[in-house]
Amino acid sequence: MTTPPSLPGWRHTYSGKVRELYEPDRDAPGAAAGDVVLVVASDRVSAFDHVLSTPIPDKGAVLTAMSLWWFERIGASGSGLPHHVVSTDVPAAVAGRAMVCRRLDMLPVECVVRGYLTGSGLSDYRDTGAVCGVPLPDGLQDGDRLDEPIFTPATKAAHGQHDENVSYEQAADRLGHAVAGRLRDEALQVYAMAERTARERGVLLADTKLEFGTDPVSGELTLGDEVLTPDSSRFWPAEGWVPGRSQPSFDKQVVRDWLTSAASGGWDRASDVPPPPLPAEVVERTRDRYLEAYRRLTGTSWG
């Protein structure tokens, strides 16, 4: 992992799989005012809980631009749900890939909404006939659209470990029933707006992960992190949707497929050996997937 850049007025505090977090350096000239953080999206890509050594060019900027595009639409939707973005006035070294955001007390539950059956939800369904305790009809296939979107929370895992899907009741036990109910309602409302918006543009939003926090001063529930990007959501081209098989997608599935194929040199995802570097062709195809998602959703070509 590369060393985070030194940014005037900011002090680096945390490196995640993809993002770097900075706090205002109060002793430095030009430090940001207020209780804020600087969130910088890198070009790193992760798969199977590993951060790969090969970056995907423009990925961080695309994630940031897509999040800002969706935050603007959520703000204009009339839902009254606030989000954490304060400004895009950031140091020149990270322009286009960073946001100044309100510091939040993040809630320890990820809010996953599923409109289609796939991924870990499909595995849960095949084992139990339900997803996170939500019973579903018999006979559903990979990629089937659900009659109604379902709220399927997960608890946040430590860095390098898997998040754990839990039932709504387990989330409510952890958060309190009032907070859990509010999260469910807000997450379902955001998904409904985003699913409709994406479908109008020929894109299916299969599922998405949202994260919420509370404002430490007002206590107001606030949407945080990134939102509705290919790293936190499954976007499928509507014209390629065929239930009963894996769907083509606008995300890093190209990377996952290569890593689990013989072409990767026999890398064993269950081992302690880090993944091999990505070949140029896989990098370019992955980048193209992210750029195509941006183009389809926003109606704007990249660059």
Secondary structure, 3 states (H helix, E strand, C coil): CCCCCCCCCEEEEEECCCEEEEEECCCCCCCCCCCEEEEEECCCCEECCEECCCCCCCHHHHHHHHHHHHHHHHHHCCCCCCECEEECCCCHHHCCCEEEEECCEECCEEEEEEEECCHHHHHHHHHHCEECCEECCCCCCCCCEEEEEEECCEECCCCCCCCEECCHHHHHHHHCHHHHHHHHHHHHHHHHHHHHHHHHCCEEEEEEEEEEEECCCCCCEEEECCCCCCCCEEEEEHHHCCCCCCCCCCCCHHHHHHHCCHHHCCCCCCCCCCCCCCCHHHHHHHHHHHHHHHHHHHCCCCC
